[in-house]
């Protein structure tokens, strides 16, 4: 019998974003996990910098939007990210340039994407696990 190592963190998009940048200048923080609380809102950002590590600058990004966490839990590097039940990538890490307002949760993907390209609507589900 296998045990799940941690809770799947579930959320829903509350604000969609539709832009990309090639020189964003985000920086991955040193920590590979972040605790999130029910009700917190964090920004979800796609990037093709799949091999980036702590301290690396992240320039190529696509913005999906802001998601409210429906439960508390731990989000960590490598977590599979699903939107409306479909895998879109995995958690690369976190940028804290807007903290304590919110984290930028960076998702490693094959091609940067925006809300339009992932077919998001307000209330679309997102999971980390």
C-alpha positions in Angstrom: 0.0 0.0 0.0 1.5 3.4 -1.0 1.0 6.5 1.0 0.5 9.9 -0.4 3.5 12.0 0.8 1.5 15.2 1.0 -1.9 16.9 0.3 -2.7 18.0 -3.2 -3.1 21.7 -3.0 -6.2 22.8 -4.9 -7.1 26.3 -6.1 -9.1 28.3 -8.5 -8.2 31.2 -10.8 -9.6 34.6 -9.7 -7.9 36.8 -12.2 -6.6 35.9 -15.7 -3.5 37.4 -17.3 -2.7 37.5 -21.0 0.9 38.7 -21.5 4.4 37.3 -22.0 7.8 38.8 -21.4 11.3 37.9 -22.6 13.3 40.0 -20.1 11.2 39.7 -16.9 14.1 39.4 -14.4 12.4 37.2 -11.8 14.8 35.3 -9.5 14.3 31.8 -8.1 14.5 31.9 -4.3 16.7 29.4 -2.5 13.7 27.5 -1.0 12.2 24.6 -2.9 9.0 24.5 -0.8 6.5 27.1 0.3 3.6 26.7 2.6 0.4 28.2 1.4 -2.8 28.9 3.4 -6.4 28.5 2.5 -7.6 31.7 0.9 -4.1 33.0 -0.1 -3.8 34.3 -3.7 -0.6 33.7 -5.7 0.4 34.5 -9.2 0.9 31.6 -11.6 3.7 32.1 -14.2 4.9 29.7 -17.0 8.5 29.6 -18.0 10.8 27.5 -20.4 13.8 27.9 -18.0 13.3 24.2 -17.0 16.8 23.6 -15.6 17.0 26.8 -13.5 18.2 26.5 -9.9 18.1 28.8 -6.8 19.3 32.3 -7.6 18.9 32.0 -11.4 17.2 34.8 -13.3 14.0 33.8 -15.1 13.3 36.0 -18.1 11.1 34.1 -20.6 7.7 34.0 -18.9 4.0 33.8 -19.7 1.4 34.8 -17.2 -1.7 32.7 -16.5 -3.2 34.7 -13.7 -3.8 34.7 -10.0 -5.2 31.7 -8.1 -6.8 31.4 -4.7 -5.8 28.4 -2.7 -8.8 26.4 -1.6 -6.8 24.5 1.1 -3.6 24.9 3.0 -0.6 22.8 2.1 2.9 22.7 0.8 3.8 23.5 -2.8 7.3 22.2 -3.8 9.6 22.2 -6.8 8.7 19.2 -9.0 5.0 19.2 -8.1 2.9 18.3 -11.1 0.6 21.2 -12.0 -2.8 20.5 -13.5 -5.3 23.0 -14.8 -8.9 21.7 -15.2 -7.5 18.2 -14.8 -4.9 18.5 -17.6 -1.1 18.5 -16.8 0.5 21.8 -17.9 3.9 21.4 -16.3 5.7 21.2 -13.0 6.6 23.7 -10.3 10.1 25.1 -11.0 10.2 27.3 -7.9 9.2 30.7 -6.5 10.0 34.3 -7.0 9.2 36.6 -4.1 9.5 40.1 -5.6 5.9 40.9 -4.6 6.0 39.1 -1.2 4.3 39.4 1.3 1.4 40.3 -1.1 1.9 37.1 -3.1 4.5 34.7 -4.5 5.1 34.1 -8.2 4.8 30.4 -8.6 6.9 29.5 -11.6 5.7 26.5 -13.7 8.2 24.8 -16.0 6.6 24.2 -19.4 7.6 23.4 -23.0 6.3 26.8 -24.3 5.4 29.9 -22.3 1.6 30.3 -22.1 -1.0 32.8 -21.1 -4.6 32.3 -19.9 -5.8 32.2 -23.5 -3.4 29.5 -24.6 -4.3 27.2 -21.6 -8.0 28.0 -22.2 -8.5 29.4 -18.7 -11.6 31.0 -17.3 -12.2 32.6 -14.0 -12.8 29.7 -11.5 -10.7 27.3 -13.6 -9.2 24.7 -11.2 -5.5 24.4 -10.6 -3.8 21.6 -8.5 -0.3 21.2 -7.3 0.9 17.7 -6.3 
